[in-house]
């Protein structure tokens, strides 16, 4: 798998039916990238939003932003074949957005989700990307509504 930055990749790989995806998708993609970047820069963390290009089929859009102990993840994937699990051309597309914290238990189980966007499916590519951008904004706003020290309480759920 290869990842290409959101503003350099080919949205047509994820949305093959759009005549000109580059003309329709930049505003919500720019918003999602900006929100992830702002979250990471606020805390000196890393961030990325890019097209995960798979040789076997349509690509996906994925991003993350890191803060002190919490991070935000965002994904918009092509549907999957229920038996073979390989990507298929959409629709529908399902954006997923969540914030998580690292587990603080003596036996580390990985991470704990703090906020998660409810699952929804979209037949329209622009609506799917817009929902992803709005979900990123929602998750980051919820994460920033509390001081970073309070995020640790979510890490002790084991």
N, C-alpha and C positions, 0 to 999 in steps of 0.2 A: 504494500500500500504506500502511496505517495501523498503527501499533503501539500497543497498549493494555497498560498494566501487568498483570502476571500476576494480581493480586488484584482487578482491575476488569473483565477481559475475560470473554467468554462461552465456556467450554470446550466447550459444545455445538456450536460452529462446527467444531471439529476432531474432536469425538467425538459425532456426531449421534444415534447409537443409544442413548446412555446416557439413562436416564430423568431422573436428577438428578446431572449431572456436578459441580455445585458441592459436593455433599455428599461425593463420593468422592475428589476430586482435591486439596483443599487441603493435606493433610499432606505429600505428596511435593513439591508445588510450593513450599510454604513452606521445605522443606529445601533445595531447589535454589537458591531466591532467597537464603536465609541464607548458604549456602556461597559463592555468587558475591559477595554483599555483603561478607562477612568477608575474602575474598581482596583485593578492591579497597580496602577501608578500611585493611587492614594496610599497603598501599603508597601510600595517597592517590590511588588511581585511580578511574575511573568503573566503573559496573556497571549492568546492566539485565537484566530477564527479562520478556518480554511476548509477547502474542499478535500475530503479524503477520497482519493481516486483509486478505484479498484479495477484491476484488469478484467475481471469477470462480468462487469455490468455497471449500472449507474453508480455514481459516487454518492457520498453523503456530505453534509455540511456539519462541522463540529467545531466547538470552541471551548475555551476555559479562561478563567482569570483566578489568580491566587492572591489571597490575603493572609494575614497572620493567623494561621490555624483553620481558616475557612476558605473554601473555594467555590466557584460557580462553574457548572458544566452546562453546555447547551449542545443539542444535536438535532439534526433534521435528516432523517434517513429515508431512502427509497424503501418501498414495501419489500418484504421477503417472501420467497416461496416457502409455504408451510412445511414441505417435506424435505427439500434440499437446503433451505435457509440461504440460498444465494439471492442477491438483489434483483428486483424486477423493476421495469419502468413504472412510475406512478401514473395516476393517483391510486390510493391516497398517500399523503405524506403526513407523518406524525412528529411534530416538534416535541422535544422533551427538554426541560430546564429544571435544574435543581442546585441547591447549595448544600454543602456537606462539610463536616469537620472530621479531623483525624480522631480515631478512637484513643481514649486516654486510660482505658482499663489496663490492669497488669498483664492480661493476656489480650493482646491487640487483635481485634477482629477486622480491622481495616478502617472503615469510615462509617459515619452516621449521617443520614440525610436530615437536614434542618428544614428546608423549604423545598417544595416540589410542585411544579405546574401540573394541574390535572391533565390527564391524557385527552387529546382531541385529534381528530383526523380531518384533513382538508383535501378537497379535490382540486382546488385552485392553488397553483404554485405561489402566486403573490400573497394570497391569504396565509399560506403556510409559513412563508418567510417572515411576513409581518407578525404573525403570532409568535414566532421564535423571538423576534426582536422585542416584542412587548413582554414576553415571558422573561427574557433576560433582564429587562428594566424592572419588572416586578420583583424578581428574585433578589437582585442587587439592592433594590430599595428596602426590601424586608431585612436583608442582612445588615444594611447600614443603619437601620432604625434602632439597633441596639449597639452598645459599645463592644469592641472586639473582645474585651475580657469576659463578657457574658456568653460568648459563643462556646466557651469551655463547658458550660453546663450540659450542652448537647453531646459532648464527647464522652460522658460517663453513663451511658445507657446500658452497658453490658451487665 
